[in-house]
Amino acid sequence: MRIIDSQDTPKGKYIVAEAENKLIHIIFTWHSMDSIEDYGIKLEDILHYLLYPEEVIIGHGNRFIAHRKLNNHLARVVYEYETNKVVVVTFYISYVNRYFRGGIYEDKILS
């Protein structure tokens, strides 16, 4: 996985990433960028959690939540689809035992 292009837009940071010979267009909203910065995690790590999750569940309002375990914690990347783009709405860390459902996939960005 690698970032091909990155630019700021009014809505957030627009990223074009290449993974598994596919180009993925992603917008990280400014809110999600603030959350990522608050946790001190690199954008590349969040991109990895999003594209290679341990499970994806359906959230509220047609959104999806990609989960990646971090020891006893769980990285949660909340996203939705807008036309041909993935829009990352927010990111936060919680506890594994609160949200992890055992590895189900209700969506896959890389299918």
Phi and psi in degrees as a GROMACS rama.xvg file:
@    title "Ramachandran Plot"
@    xaxis  label "Phi"
@    yaxis  label "Psi"
@TYPE xy
-149.68  152.529  ARG-2
-86.7704  124.185  ILE-3
-89.0576  -42.7035  ILE-4
-147.187  150.016  ASP-5
-149.686  130.055  SER-6
-152.345  151.994  GLN-7
-82.6429  140.285  ASP-8
-129.969  169.34  THR-9
-58.6833  -31.8653  PRO-10
-82.1169  -28.6444  LYS-11
162.871  -160.156  GLY-12
-90.3479  122.035  LYS-13
-94.826  125.594  TYR-14
-123.043  137.889  ILE-15
-113.588  120.126  VAL-16
-118.626  150.318  ALA-17
-111.744  128.992  GLU-18
-149.483  131.767  ALA-19
51.1653  44.4095  GLU-20
61.6532  24.9386  ASN-21
-123.552  147.434  LYS-22
-97.1747  128.385  LEU-23
-117.357  127.176  ILE-24
-99.8642  122.656  HIS-25
-132.485  136.113  ILE-26
-111.882  122.066  ILE-27
-94.3882  111.204  PHE-28
-59.4968  158.808  THR-29
-61.0826  -33.469  TRP-30
-62.408  -45.1033  HIS-31
-65.3194  -36.9925  SER-32
-64.2242  -39.1532  MET-33
-62.7874  -43.0885  ASP-34
-63.4907  -43.892  SER-35
-60.1185  -44.5649  ILE-36
-63.9907  -40.3984  GLU-37
-59.2653  -35.9706  ASP-38
-84.9158  -9.75884  TYR-39
69.0709  32.6383  GLY-40
-106.2  142.244  ILE-41
-71.3518  146.066  LYS-42
-58.3681  -35.747  LEU-43
-61.9707  -36.7234  GLU-44
-66.4412  -42.2039  ASP-45
-63.8836  -40.2351  ILE-46
-60.6537  -40.5157  LEU-47
-64.3322  -43.7248  HIS-48
-60.5899  -38.6707  TYR-49
-70.2336  -45.0588  LEU-50
-85.3219  -25.9646  LEU-51
-127.775  60.292  TYR-52
-75.0335  162.509  PRO-53
-86.44  -18.1673  GLU-54
-167.051  160.637  GLU-55
-135.312  126.641  VAL-56
-118.184  160.745  ILE-57
-83.1584  131.694  ILE-58
-104.468  -159.424  GLY-59
-78.2072  149.256  HIS-60
61.0633  43.2967  GLY-61
61.2376  28.1913  ASN-62
-101.517  159.197  ARG-63
-119.391  156.235  PHE-64
-129.606  114.117  ILE-65
-87.2678  129.538  ALA-66
-110.482  141.123  HIS-67
-141.849  125.455  ARG-68
-72.7563  139.68  LYS-69
-129.389  79.6284  LEU-70
60.0798  -120.235  ASN-71
-84.8161  0.805444  ASN-72
-108.654  167.625  HIS-73
-133.948  120.574  LEU-74
-78.7331  130.47  ALA-75
-123.562  115.64  ARG-76
-108.61  111.661  VAL-77
-92.7004  124.875  VAL-78
-142.661  165.206  TYR-79
-144.369  173.154  GLU-80
-107.212  138.624  TYR-81
-135.893  108.301  GLU-82
54.3134  -117.788  THR-83
-99.4987  15.6026  ASN-84
-118.519  152.046  LYS-85
-94.3966  131.689  VAL-86
-114.609  114.823  VAL-87
-84.5671  115.985  VAL-88
-84.0826  -45.4305  VAL-89
-159.065  170.761  THR-90
-144.399  139.573  PHE-91
-158.641  169.011  TYR-92
-116.807  133.89  ILE-93
-132.889  -163.702  SER-94
-97.4478  141.741  TYR-95
-55.8463  -47.2157  VAL-96
-67.7958  -11.0869  ASN-97
-85.6598  -37.6954  ARG-98
-124.585  -23.8307  TYR-99
-69.7378  130.389  PHE-100
-107.423  6.20548  ARG-101
103.992  13.0252  GLY-102
98.8482  32.8213  GLY-103
-86.3332  155.038  ILE-104
-127.844  104.144  TYR-105
-95.505  0.98534  GLU-106
-166.081  154.012  ASP-107
-144.8  122.883  LYS-108
-69.7855  -44.7375  ILE-109
-97.1136  98.7548  LEU-110
